[in-house]
Amino acid sequence: MLPSRLMDPAKTRKSLPLSEQDLVDIARLREETPEREALSELAGVVIVESVAEAALLRMIFEAGLRAIREKAEERGYASAAEDRRVGAEAHEARRIARRRRPSWADED
């Protein structure tokens, strides 16, 4: 079963400049390699050796977008956790300050 975005009809086709290393990497994704397994998991499809190059590039694109979204969420969660930690520290500092005897309490 293909994810819905992979099944959507193409609206446009863009050219993608590929280096020699890119071509080597794409060829490795056609073979039974850990990279192909990882891409298959990320794209949510089973990749066969006879997959069209355009479909393979689309899967790589989808996997990259998913990784970008996950990294953005991770950073958002980390930022929220840091904000909570800073807020908790400030709250604790205020709580301690309220419990201290004021400096002017011993003045007569």
N, C-alpha and C positions, 0 to 999 in steps of 0.2 A: 504494500500500500504506500503510495507516494504522498508526502505532505502536500497540502493544498496549493502552496505557492509554486511547487515544482510542476503541478498539473495545470496551472493557469497558462492560457495561451500567451505567447510572447507578443508584447506590444511593439517592441523595437529591438533591433540587433545592433550592438556596438562592436567595434573592432577592439581587440585586446592585444597589445604588443606583448609578445612572449620571448623571453631570453632563452638561450640554449639550456640553461639550468632549469627554467620553467618547464621546458619540453621534457627534460629528463624526469622531473618530479611528476609530471602528468603521466608519463609512461609507467612510472613506479605505481601510480594509483590504479593502473589497469591490471597490475599483477597482484597476486595474493600476498600482500604485505601488511604489517601493522598499521601503516599509514592509511591503506584502503579500508581496513577494519574501522579505524578511528573516524574516517570520513563517512563511512556507512552509518556509524552510530550518530554522528553529528547531524547528518542529513536525514536520518530516519528512513533510509532505503537500503536495499541490498544492491550492491554494485557488482555487475558482471563484467568480464573482460571485454565483451563486445559493446559496451556502453558508448554512445556517440560522444565525441569530444565536446560538443556544445552542452550536452546534458551533464557531463562530468564537470565542466567549468561552472555550470549553474549550481551544481551541488557544492563545489568549493566556495562559490560566492555565498550561498545560503549558510554554509558552515561558518564562514568568516563573519557574516552579519550576526549570527547567533553568538559567536565568541565575543564580538564587540558589545552586544547587548548585555551579556553576562558580566563582562568586565565593568561596564557602566553601572550595573546594579550593584556589583561588589563594592565599587567605590562609593556609591550612594549609601550603602549599608555601613561602610566603614566611617563615612562622614557623620552619619546619624549617631553611630555608637560613640564617636569622639565627642560630638555635641552633648550627648547624654552624660558622658564621663565628666566633661568640663562642668556641666550644669550640676552634677552630683557633688563634685569637689567644691564648687562655689556654695552650694547649699550647706554642705558640711562645715565649711569655714564660717558661714553666717551663724550656724547653730552653735558652734564652739564660741564664737565671739559673744553671742547673747548670754552664754552661761558664765563668762568671765566676770569677775568683779570689776566694775569700772575703775579707772585710774583715779578718779576724783572721789571715790567712796570714802577714803580715809581722811579727807580734808575736813577740817573743822572751822 
